[in-house]
């Protein structure tokens, strides 16, 4: 049975799913770094983000103030200032220093729904146990949507405790009806893509000490791992480089406030997990809707060589301040 056929049959019958991976198949941004740390030191701070825009008919760069969680030991994927990888059962302690002008906290939708806010100029600790394997994001929950809109987001990938599998299926000990371990090797490498956007009017208003009506939120810049096209072509976390006959796991994490219908050229993918819950029926598709706050884990079987774009089908998302082509777009290249 072919791997794609096996996956579909398994998806319909297995009791539990998880995105997992060997140490050699960590998400691309984590391969060169220590992937599991018991304590992570984060600083919530103001930063200046360079974004591409159009000026007098030419491309120019402008600086927009953002908020970020900066990992003092290692950055996250692309231009993100932080990112976390761990295994189920690990206890993680976040040491959070808040240099912003208002209290913030640290939450993980689907895992850690609340924590004690940290006052401006203060530090605090948040401890939690990593639970179900799969894709998550963390953010500030104390300020509602504002924290996410300003950029206080980062990816979290939880791998299963066992290190000998590189698959979407859980440990047979957890899912007794799942196939035997030798059949579980279903992907060869994995990429984590955090989707996010910003409304520069909001950022400027908040940075100057004002307020913003979230009902008028209309983003004009769009990012994948903090990058916009064409910068996504040169970063190893967003330039998806594959080989013929490989199976590639692609994790979409929507930490923004709009939906992203992600459209593949040249390939179809199988959606296996939505927010760590298995799809009841795995259907191959060339467009994958990633709703607000949703994490969608997919598998792509590389069945032809070539270079193809992957981008949002919400067309403003492939612009920068209304100018095409920028924003939420990257390239897949198979050889």
C-alpha positions in Angstrom: 0.0 0.0 0.0 1.3 3.5 -0.9 2.1 5.8 2.0 -0.7 8.3 1.0 -3.3 5.4 0.8 -2.0 4.1 4.1 -2.3 7.5 5.7 -5.9 8.0 4.6 -6.9 4.5 5.8 -5.2 5.1 9.1 -6.8 8.5 9.6 -10.2 7.0 9.5 -9.5 4.4 12.1 -6.8 5.4 14.5 -7.9 6.4 17.9 -5.4 9.3 18.4 -3.1 11.3 16.2 0.0 13.5 16.9 2.6 15.3 14.9 5.9 13.8 15.9 9.4 13.6 14.7 12.9 12.2 15.2 15.6 14.5 16.5 16.8 14.7 12.9 13.4 15.7 11.7 12.8 18.6 14.1 11.1 21.7 12.7 13.6 23.4 10.5 14.1 26.4 12.7 14.9 24.1 15.7 17.4 21.7 14.1 20.5 23.8 14.9 19.5 24.7 18.4 18.8 22.9 21.7 15.2 21.9 21.3 14.1 21.2 24.8 14.9 23.7 27.7 13.2 23.5 31.1 13.5 27.3 31.6 13.0 29.9 28.8 13.7 33.5 29.5 11.4 35.8 27.5 11.5 39.6 27.4 8.3 41.4 26.2 9.5 44.5 24.5 9.0 47.1 21.8 10.9 46.5 18.5 11.0 48.2 15.2 10.0 45.9 12.3 11.1 46.6 8.8 8.4 46.2 6.2 8.3 46.6 2.4 6.0 49.2 0.9 5.8 51.3 -2.3 7.0 54.9 -2.5 6.9 57.0 -5.7 6.7 53.9 -7.9 9.6 52.1 -6.3 10.0 49.7 -3.4 11.1 51.1 -0.1 11.3 50.0 3.5 9.5 51.5 6.5 9.8 50.9 10.2 6.7 49.9 12.2 6.8 49.6 16.0 5.7 46.1 17.2 5.7 44.2 20.5 7.5 40.9 20.7 8.5 38.0 23.0 12.3 37.8 22.7 14.0 34.7 23.8 17.3 35.7 25.4 19.0 32.5 24.4 17.8 31.8 20.8 15.4 33.3 18.2 12.5 31.5 16.7 11.9 30.7 13.0 12.5 33.4 10.4 12.4 36.8 11.9 10.3 35.8 15.0 12.1 36.6 18.2 11.2 33.3 19.9 9.8 29.8 19.4 9.5 26.8 21.7 9.9 23.1 20.9 9.4 20.4 23.6 8.1 16.9 24.3 4.9 15.7 26.0 5.3 15.5 29.7 8.1 18.2 29.8 7.6 20.9 32.5 8.4 24.3 31.0 9.0 27.4 33.1 8.7 30.7 31.4 10.7 33.5 33.1 8.9 36.6 31.7 10.3 40.1 31.9 7.9 42.9 30.9 9.4 46.1 29.6 6.1 47.2 28.0 3.8 50.0 29.3 1.0 47.7 30.6 0.5 44.3 32.3 0.8 41.3 30.1 0.6 37.5 30.6 1.6 34.3 28.8 -1.1 32.0 27.5 -1.2 29.0 25.1 -4.7 28.5 23.5 -5.6 24.9 23.9 -3.1 24.3 26.7 -2.6 27.2 29.1 -5.7 29.4 29.0 -4.6 31.9 31.7 -1.7 33.0 33.9 -1.0 35.8 36.3 -0.2 39.1 34.6 3.2 40.6 34.9 3.3 44.3 35.7 5.3 46.8 33.6 9.0 46.8 34.7 8.5 43.5 36.6 9.3 39.8 36.0 7.3 36.7 36.8 7.4 32.9 36.2 4.8 30.7 34.5 5.2 26.9 34.7 3.2 24.4 32.8 3.3 20.8 31.5 3.4 20.1 27.7 0.3 18.0 26.9 -1.1 16.7 23.6 1.5 16.6 20.8 1.0 19.0 17.9 1.1 22.6 16.9 0.2 25.6 19.2 1.0 29.3 19.5 1.6 31.4 22.6 0.5 35.0 23.1 -0.6 37.6 25.6 -4.1 37.1 26.9 -4.3 40.0 29.3 -5.0 42.6 26.6 -7.4 40.6 24.5 -6.8 40.9 20.7 -4.4 43.8 21.1 -1.4 41.7 22.2 -1.7 39.4 19.1 -2.3 42.4 16.8 0.9 44.1 18.1 3.0 40.9 17.6 3.1 39.1 21.0 3.0 35.7 19.4 5.3 32.7 18.9 5.1 29.1 17.7 5.1 26.1 20.1 5.6 22.6 18.7 5.1 19.6 21.1 6.6 16.3 20.0 5.7 13.0 21.6 8.0 11.7 24.3 9.1 8.7 22.3 12.0 9.7 20.0 12.0 6.7 17.6 9.0 7.8 15.5 8.7 10.3 12.7 5.0 10.1 12.0 1.6 11.6 12.5 0.2 8.6 14.4 0.4 8.4 18.1 2.2 5.7 20.1 0.3 2.4 19.7 0.4 2.1 23.5 -1.9 5.2 23.5 -3.9 4.2 20.4 -4.0 0.4 20.6 -5.8 0.1 17.3 -3.1 2.0 15.4 -0.8 0.1 13.1 2.5 -1.3 14.3 5.5 1.0 14.7 7.3 0.1 11.4 4.4 1.5 9.4 4.4 4.8 11.2 7.3 6.5 9.3 5.1 8.9 7.3 7.1 12.0 6.8 10.7 12.9 6.1 11.0 16.5 7.2 8.7 19.2 8.7 8.2 22.9 8.5 6.5 25.2 10.9 4.8 28.3 9.4 3.4 30.9 11.8 0.9 33.2 10.0 0.4 36.7 11.2 -0.5 40.2 10.0 -0.6 43.8 11.3 -2.5 47.0 10.8 0.2 49.7 10.9 -2.4 52.3 12.0 -2.9 50.3 15.2 0.8 49.9 15.8 1.4 53.6 15.4 -1.5 54.6 17.6 -0.5 52.3 20.4 3.2 53.2 20.2 2.3 56.9 20.6 0.3 56.2 23.7 -3.1 56.2 22.1 -5.9 53.7 21.6 -7.3 51.8 18.7 -10.8 50.5 17.9 -10.4 46.8 17.1 -13.7 47.0 15.1 -11.8 49.0 12.5 -8.9 46.5 12.3 -7.8 46.1 8.6 -4.3 44.7 8.2 -2.1 46.0 5.5 1.1 43.9 6.1 1.2 40.1 6.2 3.9 37.6 7.4 5.0 34.0 7.5 7.4 33.4 10.4 7.8 37.2 10.5 8.8 37.5 6.9 7.1 38.8 3.8 7.7 37.7 0.2 10.3 38.0 -1.4 12.3 37.6 1.8 10.6 34.2 2.3 12.5 32.9 -0.7 15.9 33.1 1.1 15.1 32.0 4.6 15.4 28.2 5.3 12.3 28.2 7.6 10.1 29.5 4.7 11.8 28.2 1.6 10.5 24.7 1.5 13.1 22.6 -0.1 12.1 19.0 -0.9 13.1 15.9 -2.8 11.1 13.7 -5.1 9.2 10.9 -3.2 9.6 12.6 0.2 6.6 13.3 2.5 6.8 16.7 4.1 4.8 17.8 7.2 3.8 21.4 7.0 2.4 23.0 10.2 0.2 26.1 9.7 -0.3 28.2 12.9 -2.6 31.1 12.6 -1.7 33.5 15.4 -3.3 36.4 13.6 -6.8 37.9 13.6 -7.9 37.0 10.1 -8.4 33.7 8.3 -5.8 32.3 5.8 -6.9 30.1 2.9 -3.5 28.7 2.1 -3.3 27.7 -1.6 -0.8 25.2 -3.1 0.4 25.3 -6.7 1.6 22.0 -8.1 0.7 19.8 -5.2 -2.2 18.6 -3.1 -1.9 18.0 0.7 -3.7 15.9 3.2 -5.1 17.8 6.3 -4.5 15.4 9.2 -4.9 17.6 12.3 -6.9 20.7 13.3 -6.0 22.0 16.7 -4.5 18.5 17.6 -7.7 16.8 16.7 -7.7 14.3 13.8 -9.7 14.9 10.7 -12.5 12.3 10.4 -11.9 12.0 6.7 -8.6 12.9 5.1 -9.2 14.5 1.7 -6.4 15.7 -0.6 -6.8 19.4 -1.4 -4.9 22.3 -3.0 -6.3 24.9 -0.6 -6.4 24.7 3.2 -8.4 27.0 5.3 -6.6 28.0 8.5 -9.2 29.8 10.6 -8.4 32.5 13.3 -6.5 30.9 16.1 -6.3 27.5 14.4 -3.4 25.2 14.0 -3.6 22.9 10.9 -1.1 20.1 10.4 -0.8 18.7 6.8 1.2 16.2 4.8 2.5 16.8 1.3 3.7 14.0 -0.9 6.3 15.2 -3.4 5.3 13.7 -6.7 6.9 16.1 -9.1 9.9 18.3 -9.4 9.9 22.0 -9.9 9.3 25.3 -8.0 5.8 26.3 -7.0 4.3 29.1 -4.9 2.3 28.7 -1.7 0.2 31.7 -0.7 -3.0 32.9 0.9 -6.0 33.0 -1.4 -7.2 36.1 0.5 -5.6 38.4 -2.1 -4.8 41.4 0.1 -2.6 39.1 2.1 -0.1 38.9 -0.8 0.4 42.6 -0.8 2.3 45.1 1.3 0.2 48.2 2.0 -1.8 47.3 -1.1 1.2 46.6 -3.4 1.6 43.2 -5.0 3.6 40.9 -4.7 4.6 40.9 -1.1 3.2 39.4 2.1 2.0 35.9 2.6 3.7 33.9 -0.1 6.6 31.5 -0.2 8.1 28.9 -2.6 8.3 25.2 -2.6 11.1 23.6 -4.6 11.4 19.9 -5.3 14.4 18.3 -7.0 
